[in-house]
Amino acid sequence: MSPGLATPGAVYRQCAALRAGRRGYNAAPFSFPRSRTEDVKDGLQELVASGLALVRRVSDLLPAAGRVDWSQTRAAAWRREFGGRFVPLAHVDDIELDDLLSIDRQKEQLETNTAQFVAGHPANNALLWGARGTGKSSLIHALLNRYADRGMRLVEVDKRALAGVSDIATSLREEPFRFVIVCDDLSFEADDPSFKELKSALEGSVFARSENVVIYATSNRRHLIPEYMSDNLETGHRGGEIHEGEAVEEKISLSDRFGLWLSFYPFRQDEYLEVVRHWLERLAERHGASCPWTEEVRKAALQWALARGVRSGRTAQYFARHWVGKALLERVETA
């Protein structure tokens, strides 16, 4: 037999060793080549395992998604991150309705609407629009302080999250409270996609069926979106009737979803001084200071408003803080 050929016995022994799993034989183990399908399958399994591990690590970093106890929480903010959640607000403005002067008509109308809503009667979404610092947001917070004991709750929502108002309403539908969704400084640019998203959400059946939710929005713009002269040029005159152009119709379409419109204007000088005097008395009493109303205070208050460019309740309150704080500091320094 040629030297390079294995004997039948040697071949038999190698086969037997292969079957028995013995090591040390000369022939390499025989295996079928892996198919491409098997490679892809193993790759997908590894990818899924890595993804699950990543999800577990990330979930440890996410905030707890626990439900808000509305019996203990008067106000919360809606955060759209992580699928949407309510975050209780630790501090709520303690302003009262009696602190809001020179807006009696607005107070009466919004309080009536709120009282209807809290009592379970039909009520409207409300748009509070007008000059900055004239009490729009403060009025809403003052109503919360008055009606919280009767079941009113407040949910602050950022403009960017308002498109999901239907989801918010759905999550609150079964709660035994009356929720006012508040969006401060609501306004849109001409090409803002959120404009149509919010309009669509307010037109949707889900929000319409949520009887324990209304929206109160504040804005410096009556129609929530810039208006240009070119829009009015589209207005037509047909058969003796004036027809608004499409641009105008589109821009008023969202504000038209609010059944109650309340307008706020800059204060007259006498109204502004009345509010200044109110806050001086209240803050002085709270801090034990003496701040009598004098001609010096009057002139200083007017100069303060002139420097800020507006006579408003906010300006009056800022001046009162300044004046009372200065009086307290002078008392300490002279003691």
ZIDATA-V647801 format. One record per pair of residues at least 4 apart in sequence whose ideal C-beta (glycine too) atoms are under 8 Angstrom apart, sorted by the first residue. I is the first residue (numbers start at 1). GAP is how many residues later the second one is. D is the distance in whole Angstrom. If there is no record, write none. Layout:
((I | GAP | D) (I | GAP | D))
This chain:
((1 | 4 | 6) (1 | 6 | 7) (6 | 4 | 4) (6 | 5 | 5) (6 | 8 | 8) (7 | 4 | 7) (8 | 4 | 6) (9 | 4 | 6) (10 | 4 | 6) (11 | 4 | 6) (12 | 4 | 6) (13 | 4 | 6) (13 | 12 | 8) (14 | 4 | 6) (14 | 11 | 5) (14 | 12 | 7) (14 | 13 | 5) (15 | 4 | 7) (16 | 4 | 6) (17 | 5 | 4) (17 | 7 | 8) (17 | 8 | 4) (18 | 4 | 8) (18 | 7 | 7) (18 | 9 | 7) (18 | 11 | 7) (18 | 12 | 8) (34 | 4 | 5) (34 | 5 | 6) (35 | 4 | 7) (36 | 4 | 6) (37 | 4 | 6) (38 | 4 | 6) (39 | 4 | 6) (40 | 4 | 6) (41 | 4 | 7) (42 | 4 | 6) (43 | 4 | 6) (44 | 4 | 6) (45 | 4 | 6) (46 | 4 | 6) (47 | 4 | 6) (48 | 4 | 6) (49 | 4 | 6) (50 | 4 | 6) (51 | 4 | 6) (52 | 4 | 6) (53 | 4 | 7) (54 | 4 | 6) (55 | 4 | 6) (56 | 4 | 7) (57 | 4 | 8) (58 | 4 | 7) (62 | 20 | 6) (63 | 19 | 7) (63 | 22 | 7) (65 | 17 | 7) (65 | 18 | 8) (65 | 20 | 6) (67 | 19 | 8) (68 | 5 | 5) (68 | 8 | 6) (68 | 18 | 4) (68 | 20 | 6) (69 | 4 | 6) (70 | 83 | 6) (70 | 105 | 6) (70 | 107 | 5) (73 | 15 | 5) (73 | 16 | 8) (73 | 80 | 7) (74 | 18 | 6) (74 | 70 | 6) (74 | 74 | 5) (74 | 79 | 6) (74 | 80 | 7) (75 | 13 | 8) (75 | 14 | 4) (75 | 17 | 5) (75 | 69 | 7) (75 | 78 | 7) (75 | 79 | 4) (75 | 80 | 7) (75 | 81 | 7) (76 | 10 | 4) (76 | 11 | 6) (76 | 12 | 5) (76 | 13 | 6) (76 | 77 | 8) (76 | 78 | 8) (76 | 79 | 6) (76 | 80 | 7) (77 | 9 | 7) (77 | 10 | 5) (77 | 12 | 6) (77 | 78 | 7) (77 | 79 | 5) (77 | 80 | 8) (78 | 6 | 7) (78 | 7 | 8) (78 | 8 | 6) (78 | 9 | 8) (78 | 77 | 6) (78 | 78 | 7) (78 | 79 | 5) (78 | 80 | 8) (78 | 83 | 6) (78 | 90 | 6) (78 | 103 | 8) (79 | 5 | 7) (79 | 6 | 6) (79 | 7 | 8) (79 | 8 | 6) (79 | 82 | 8) (80 | 4 | 5) (80 | 78 | 8) (80 | 80 | 7) (80 | 81 | 4) (80 | 84 | 6) (81 | 4 | 8) (84 | 77 | 8) (84 | 80 | 7) (84 | 83 | 6) (84 | 84 | 8) (84 | 87 | 8) (86 | 69 | 7) (89 | 67 | 7) (92 | 49 | 7) (92 | 52 | 7) (92 | 53 | 8) (92 | 62 | 8) (93 | 45 | 7) (93 | 48 | 4) (93 | 49 | 8) (93 | 52 | 8) (94 | 51 | 7) (95 | 4 | 5) (95 | 5 | 7) (95 | 43 | 5) (95 | 46 | 6) (95 | 47 | 5) (95 | 50 | 7) (96 | 46 | 6) (96 | 49 | 6) (96 | 50 | 7) (97 | 10 | 6) (97 | 14 | 7) (97 | 42 | 8) (97 | 45 | 5) (97 | 46 | 7) (97 | 49 | 6) (99 | 39 | 8) (99 | 43 | 7) (99 | 179 | 7) (99 | 180 | 8) (99 | 183 | 7) (100 | 7 | 6) (100 | 35 | 5) (100 | 38 | 6) (100 | 39 | 6) (100 | 42 | 6) (100 | 213 | 7) (101 | 170 | 7) (101 | 173 | 6) (101 | 174 | 5) (101 | 177 | 6) (101 | 212 | 7) (102 | 165 | 6) (102 | 169 | 4) (102 | 172 | 7) (102 | 173 | 6) (102 | 211 | 8) (103 | 4 | 6) (103 | 31 | 7) (103 | 32 | 5) (103 | 36 | 7) (103 | 161 | 7) (103 | 210 | 8) (104 | 4 | 6) (105 | 4 | 6) (106 | 4 | 6) (106 | 22 | 7) (106 | 29 | 7) (106 | 33 | 7) (106 | 156 | 5) (106 | 157 | 8) (106 | 158 | 6) (107 | 4 | 6) (107 | 32 | 6) (108 | 4 | 6) (109 | 4 | 7) (109 | 151 | 7) (109 | 153 | 6) (110 | 4 | 6) (110 | 16 | 6) (110 | 18 | 7) (110 | 29 | 6) (110 | 30 | 8) (110 | 33 | 7) (110 | 106 | 8) (110 | 150 | 7) (110 | 152 | 6) (111 | 4 | 6) (111 | 32 | 6) (111 | 35 | 8) (112 | 4 | 7) (113 | 4 | 6) (113 | 10 | 5) (113 | 11 | 6) (113 | 13 | 6) (113 | 147 | 6) (114 | 4 | 6) (114 | 9 | 7) (114 | 29 | 5) (114 | 33 | 6) (114 | 38 | 7) (114 | 66 | 7) (115 | 4 | 6) (115 | 32 | 7) (116 | 5 | 4) (116 | 6 | 7) (116 | 7 | 4) (117 | 4 | 7) (117 | 6 | 4) (117 | 35 | 8) (117 | 61 | 6) (117 | 63 | 8) (117 | 97 | 6) (118 | 29 | 5) (118 | 32 | 5) (118 | 33 | 6) (118 | 34 | 5) (118 | 60 | 5) (119 | 31 | 8) (120 | 58 | 8) (120 | 91 | 8) (123 | 91 | 6) (124 | 90 | 7) (124 | 134 | 7) (124 | 135 | 3) (124 | 136 | 4) (125 | 77 | 8) (125 | 89 | 5) (125 | 90 | 4) (125 | 91 | 7) (125 | 92 | 8) (125 | 132 | 7) (125 | 133 | 5) (125 | 134 | 6) (125 | 135 | 7) (126 | 88 | 7) (126 | 89 | 8) (126 | 90 | 5) (126 | 91 | 7) (126 | 132 | 6) (126 | 133 | 7) (126 | 134 | 4) (126 | 135 | 8) (126 | 136 | 7) (127 | 90 | 5) (127 | 91 | 8) (127 | 92 | 7) (127 | 95 | 8) (127 | 97 | 8) (127 | 128 | 6) (127 | 131 | 4) (127 | 133 | 7) (127 | 134 | 5) (127 | 135 | 7) (128 | 8 | 4) (128 | 11 | 7) (128 | 12 | 8) (128 | 88 | 7) (128 | 89 | 7) (128 | 90 | 5) (128 | 91 | 7) (128 | 134 | 5) (128 | 136 | 7) (129 | 7 | 8) (129 | 89 | 7) (129 | 90 | 5) (129 | 91 | 7) (129 | 92 | 6) (129 | 93 | 5) (129 | 132 | 7) (129 | 133 | 7) (129 | 134 | 6) (129 | 135 | 7) (130 | 4 | 6) (130 | 6 | 7) (130 | 90 | 7) (130 | 133 | 5) (130 | 134 | 3) (130 | 135 | 6) (131 | 89 | 7) (131 | 133 | 6) (131 | 134 | 6) (131 | 135 | 5) (131 | 179 | 7) (131 | 181 | 6) (132 | 88 | 6) (132 | 178 | 7) (132 | 180 | 7) (132 | 182 | 7) (133 | 177 | 6) (133 | 179 | 3) (133 | 180 | 6) (133 | 181 | 3) (133 | 182 | 6) (134 | 130 | 4) (134 | 131 | 7) (134 | 132 | 7) (134 | 133 | 7) (134 | 178 | 5) (134 | 179 | 6) (134 | 180 | 8) (135 | 4 | 5) (135 | 129 | 7) (135 | 177 | 8) (135 | 178 | 5) (136 | 4 | 7) (136 | 82 | 4) (136 | 128 | 6) (137 | 4 | 7) (137 | 45 | 8) (137 | 47 | 6) (137 | 81 | 6) (138 | 4 | 6) (138 | 175 | 7) (139 | 4 | 7) (140 | 4 | 7) (140 | 14 | 7) (140 | 40 | 7) (140 | 42 | 6) (140 | 76 | 5) (140 | 78 | 8) (141 | 4 | 7) (141 | 13 | 8) (142 | 4 | 7) (143 | 4 | 6) (143 | 9 | 7) (143 | 37 | 8) (144 | 4 | 6) (144 | 8 | 6) (144 | 9 | 8) (144 | 10 | 5) (144 | 36 | 7) (147 | 4 | 8) (147 | 5 | 4) (148 | 4 | 5) (148 | 5 | 7) (151 | 25 | 7) (151 | 26 | 5) (151 | 27 | 5) (152 | 25 | 7) (152 | 26 | 5) (152 | 28 | 7) (153 | 24 | 5) (153 | 25 | 7) (153 | 26 | 5) (153 | 27 | 7) (154 | 25 | 8) (154 | 26 | 5) (154 | 28 | 6) (155 | 13 | 7) (155 | 17 | 8) (155 | 24 | 6) (155 | 25 | 7) (155 | 26 | 5) (155 | 27 | 7) (156 | 26 | 5) (156 | 27 | 8) (156 | 28 | 7) (157 | 4 | 5) (157 | 5 | 6) (157 | 8 | 7) (157 | 11 | 7) (157 | 24 | 6) (157 | 25 | 7) (157 | 26 | 5) (158 | 4 | 7) (158 | 25 | 7) (159 | 24 | 6) (159 | 26 | 8) (159 | 27 | 6) (159 | 28 | 8) (159 | 29 | 8) (159 | 35 | 6) (160 | 34 | 6) (162 | 21 | 6) (162 | 24 | 8) (162 | 32 | 7) (162 | 35 | 8) (162 | 36 | 5) (162 | 39 | 7) (163 | 31 | 6) (163 | 34 | 4) (163 | 35 | 6) (163 | 37 | 8) (163 | 38 | 6) (164 | 4 | 6) (164 | 37 | 7) (165 | 4 | 6) (165 | 16 | 7) (165 | 33 | 7) (165 | 36 | 5) (165 | 37 | 7) (165 | 42 | 6) (165 | 50 | 7) (166 | 4 | 6) (166 | 35 | 5) (166 | 38 | 5) (166 | 40 | 4) (166 | 41 | 5) (167 | 4 | 6) (168 | 4 | 6) (168 | 13 | 7) (168 | 45 | 8) (169 | 4 | 6) (169 | 12 | 8) (169 | 37 | 6) (169 | 38 | 5) (169 | 41 | 4) (169 | 44 | 5) (170 | 36 | 6) (170 | 40 | 7) (172 | 5 | 8) (172 | 7 | 5) (172 | 38 | 7) (172 | 40 | 7) (172 | 41 | 6) (173 | 36 | 8) (173 | 37 | 5) (173 | 39 | 7) (173 | 40 | 8) (175 | 4 | 7) (175 | 37 | 7) (177 | 35 | 7) (178 | 34 | 5) (179 | 33 | 6) (179 | 34 | 5) (179 | 35 | 8) (180 | 33 | 8) (180 | 34 | 6) (180 | 35 | 8) (180 | 36 | 5) (181 | 32 | 6) (181 | 33 | 7) (181 | 34 | 5) (181 | 35 | 7) (182 | 33 | 8) (182 | 34 | 5) (182 | 35 | 7) (182 | 36 | 8) (183 | 32 | 7) (183 | 33 | 8) (183 | 34 | 5) (183 | 35 | 7) (184 | 33 | 8) (184 | 34 | 5) (185 | 33 | 6) (185 | 34 | 7) (185 | 35 | 7) (186 | 31 | 4) (186 | 32 | 7) (186 | 33 | 5) (186 | 38 | 6) (187 | 32 | 5) (187 | 33 | 7) (187 | 34 | 5) (187 | 37 | 6) (187 | 38 | 7) (188 | 4 | 4) (188 | 6 | 6) (188 | 7 | 4) (188 | 36 | 6) (188 | 37 | 5) (188 | 66 | 8) (189 | 36 | 7) (189 | 37 | 7) (190 | 35 | 6) (190 | 36 | 6) (192 | 33 | 8) (193 | 4 | 6) (194 | 4 | 6) (195 | 4 | 7) (195 | 29 | 8) (195 | 30 | 6) (195 | 59 | 6) (196 | 4 | 6) (197 | 4 | 6) (198 | 4 | 6) (198 | 56 | 6) (199 | 4 | 6) (199 | 54 | 6) (199 | 55 | 5) (199 | 58 | 7) (200 | 4 | 7) (201 | 6 | 6) (202 | 5 | 6) (202 | 13 | 8) (202 | 52 | 8) (202 | 55 | 4) (203 | 54 | 7) (204 | 4 | 7) (205 | 4 | 6) (206 | 4 | 7) (207 | 6 | 7) (215 | 43 | 7) (217 | 7 | 8) (217 | 41 | 7) (219 | 5 | 5) (221 | 4 | 7) (221 | 5 | 7) (222 | 33 | 6) (222 | 39 | 8) (222 | 41 | 7) (223 | 4 | 6) (223 | 28 | 5) (223 | 29 | 5) (223 | 31 | 7) (223 | 32 | 5) (224 | 27 | 8) (224 | 30 | 6) (224 | 31 | 5) (225 | 26 | 5) (225 | 29 | 7) (227 | 4 | 6) (227 | 21 | 8) (227 | 24 | 6) (229 | 4 | 7) (230 | 4 | 7) (230 | 17 | 8) (231 | 14 | 6) (231 | 16 | 4) (231 | 17 | 5) (231 | 20 | 7) (232 | 13 | 7) (232 | 16 | 7) (233 | 12 | 7) (234 | 10 | 8) (234 | 11 | 2) (234 | 12 | 7) (234 | 13 | 6) (234 | 14 | 7) (235 | 7 | 6) (235 | 8 | 7) (235 | 9 | 6) (235 | 10 | 5) (235 | 13 | 7) (236 | 6 | 7) (236 | 7 | 4) (236 | 9 | 7) (237 | 4 | 7) (237 | 5 | 6) (237 | 6 | 8) (238 | 5 | 6) (244 | 4 | 4) (244 | 5 | 5) (244 | 8 | 8) (245 | 4 | 7) (246 | 4 | 6) (247 | 4 | 6) (248 | 4 | 6) (249 | 4 | 6) (252 | 4 | 6) (253 | 4 | 8) (255 | 6 | 7) (266 | 44 | 6) (266 | 45 | 6) (266 | 46 | 6) (267 | 4 | 4) (267 | 5 | 4) (267 | 8 | 7) (267 | 44 | 5) (267 | 45 | 6) (267 | 46 | 7) (267 | 49 | 8) (268 | 4 | 7) (268 | 43 | 7) (269 | 4 | 6) (269 | 33 | 7) (269 | 42 | 7) (270 | 4 | 6) (271 | 4 | 7) (271 | 40 | 8) (272 | 4 | 6) (272 | 29 | 8) (272 | 33 | 6) (272 | 39 | 4) (272 | 40 | 7) (272 | 43 | 7) (272 | 44 | 6) (273 | 4 | 6) (273 | 25 | 6) (273 | 28 | 6) (273 | 29 | 8) (274 | 4 | 7) (275 | 4 | 7) (275 | 38 | 5) (275 | 41 | 4) (275 | 42 | 8) (276 | 4 | 6) (276 | 21 | 8) (276 | 25 | 5) (276 | 40 | 4) (276 | 43 | 6) (276 | 44 | 6) (277 | 4 | 6) (277 | 16 | 6) (278 | 4 | 6) (278 | 38 | 8) (279 | 4 | 6) (279 | 37 | 6) (279 | 38 | 5) (279 | 40 | 8) (279 | 41 | 4) (279 | 42 | 8) (280 | 4 | 6) (280 | 11 | 5) (280 | 13 | 7) (280 | 17 | 7) (280 | 40 | 5) (280 | 43 | 6) (280 | 44 | 7) (281 | 4 | 6) (281 | 10 | 8) (282 | 4 | 6) (282 | 38 | 8) (283 | 4 | 6) (283 | 6 | 7) (283 | 8 | 8) (283 | 37 | 5) (283 | 38 | 7) (283 | 41 | 4) (284 | 4 | 8) (284 | 5 | 4) (284 | 6 | 7) (284 | 7 | 4) (284 | 40 | 5) (284 | 43 | 8) (287 | 37 | 6) (287 | 41 | 6) (289 | 35 | 5) (289 | 38 | 5) (289 | 39 | 5) (289 | 42 | 7) (290 | 37 | 7) (291 | 6 | 7) (291 | 32 | 6) (291 | 33 | 6) (291 | 36 | 5) (292 | 5 | 8) (293 | 4 | 6) (293 | 5 | 7) (294 | 4 | 7) (295 | 4 | 6) (296 | 4 | 6) (297 | 4 | 6) (297 | 26 | 7) (298 | 4 | 7) (299 | 4 | 6) (300 | 4 | 6) (300 | 19 | 7) (300 | 23 | 7) (301 | 4 | 7) (301 | 15 | 7) (301 | 18 | 5) (301 | 22 | 8) (302 | 4 | 6) (303 | 4 | 6) (304 | 4 | 7) (304 | 11 | 7) (304 | 14 | 8) (304 | 15 | 4) (304 | 18 | 7) (305 | 5 | 7) (305 | 6 | 5) (305 | 10 | 5) (305 | 11 | 8) (305 | 14 | 7) (308 | 7 | 5) (308 | 10 | 8) (310 | 5 | 6) (311 | 4 | 6) (311 | 5 | 8) (312 | 4 | 7) (313 | 4 | 6) (314 | 4 | 6) (315 | 4 | 6) (316 | 4 | 6) (317 | 4 | 7) (318 | 4 | 7) (319 | 4 | 6) (320 | 4 | 6) (321 | 4 | 6) (322 | 4 | 6) (323 | 4 | 7) (324 | 4 | 6) (325 | 4 | 6) (326 | 4 | 6) (327 | 4 | 6) (328 | 4 | 7) (329 | 4 | 6) (330 | 4 | 6) (331 | 4 | 6))
